Amino acid sequence: MSSPGKKKRTDKALVNIMKNYMANKSFSRGVETLGAEASMVFVGNTSHNVPYMLKHSDLFDELPEAYHDSAYLDRLHFYIPGWEVDTIRSEMFSSGYGFVVNYIAEVLRSLRNTDYSDRYQPHFTLGSDISTRDRDGIHKTFSGLMNFIYPGGEATQEEIEELLRFAVEGRKRVKDQILRIDTTMAAVNFGYSDKTGTWRGVTTLEEDEYPDYYQARRPETEHEAEPSAESELAQEEANVVAPVAPEVAAPLFEGHREFQENQRGVSYETLLMPYLRDATNITIVDPYIRLPHQGRNLVNLLALLAAAKDPADEIAVTLVTKEDRGEYAQQHLLMLKDIQDSAATVGVQFTVTWDETIHDRSIRTDDGWKLLLGRGLDIFQKGSGSQFDLGSRRQEFRQVFAFGITYINKGEGGS
């Protein structure tokens, strides 16, 4: 069903009826109590983007006030991050054959009779503080996903873990937003353990992207205590006497970081530049800088390096890559020559070295940093292609592929 809309007037009694039905599969009609097996799906748009809702309200912000009830929302099994779903466009529709609606509906109804909710249990165990209601939501989502994707029930441990993690994430998104509405509800540590006892915590994508906004809001007090004269005097003395501590730059992170599929908020500026800013000689190892979008990625990084240095200084950047020997070999060489000429005008001496044996991707600096890049520079998904797409202007507005990066400090002169 469609979302009722934030400003639409709703009947609180209807919400209570739905609340009881979602918990007990029954509802009253007159003096008679009836049972049913139908599921409820709410579909609707939001008026604000994700960080705005996280900062000012919650992800259920668009629901009418009557639906903004923690006990009602707690009966929702899963919250799909609709903002990750691409907008439907005409080219997405098939021009060939498809399933007749009546047929596919009958298939889906039949699949409801198959319960795969315990199929993960030979491999994984849910966290002990996950409540019964949380488990119900996770189990039903997991079983549904198994029915859709692996209807025969045959799935590897890795495939089962992927579905379990997705089911836990969707339920966690529901519960975390409820905690922002009702601070009396207990927080839950969502995750699971494998058979070796290794804990695997689950986070939502928006939690990783906006950690400052994601945490539950503390309830606001109606009246803040007035500061006393003594406290004001003490504060004044502290302001006068306390010395100003010199600013000390925080040490750069060392170790491995993972980024999820469809994550936003990632850019070369935050991902790479803190480690490259002070280097004067940089080597980029990436076997695939061939296609136009790969060349643009390289140009984006070179532009950041040029902007970070003094205009009067020069830095050297060497690209170690594989040569395209196919039908686009000439275009490949021309692209790299154009990049070289453009970089030279801003003090970046860009050179290319061919190496047909390389496979791994990395960046090395003359001040000791080595960055191991799982996907190289090619981490961003293809945008809409429109010249008015903000993602084409700012990397942090684009979605990324799943990738990892490892930061290693070998000391100045290290290799």
Salt bridges, closest charged atoms under 4 A:
GLU37 OE1 - LYS25 NZ 3.78
ASP58 OD1 - HIS68 NE2 3.24
ASP61 OD1 - LYS6 NZ 3.19
ASP69 OD2 - LYS12 NZ 3.16
ASP69 OD1 - LYS19 NZ 3.51
ASP74 OD2 - ARG133 NH1 3.42
ASP74 OD1 - ARG171 NH2 2.58
ASP86 OD2 - ARG89 NH1 2.87
GLU91 OE2 - ARG89 NE 2.74
GLU106 OE2 - ARG109 NH2 3.00
ASP134 OD1 - ARG171 NE 2.70
ASP134 OD2 - LYS175 NZ 2.93
GLU161 OE2 - ARG200 NH1 2.49
GLU169 OE2 - ARG173 NH2 2.85
ASP176 OD2 - LYS172 NZ 2.86
ASP194 OD2 - ARG200 NH2 2.64
GLU206 OE2 - ARG173 NE 2.57
GLU207 OE1 - LYS172 NZ 3.47
GLU258 OE2 - HIS256 NE2 2.60
GLU269 OE2 - ARG277 NH2 3.26
ASP286 OD1 - ARG361 NE 3.84
GLU323 OE1 - ARG325 NH2 3.84
ASP341 OD2 - LYS337 NZ 2.85
ASP378 OD2 - HIS293 NE2 3.27
GLU396 OE2 - ARG394 NH2 2.57
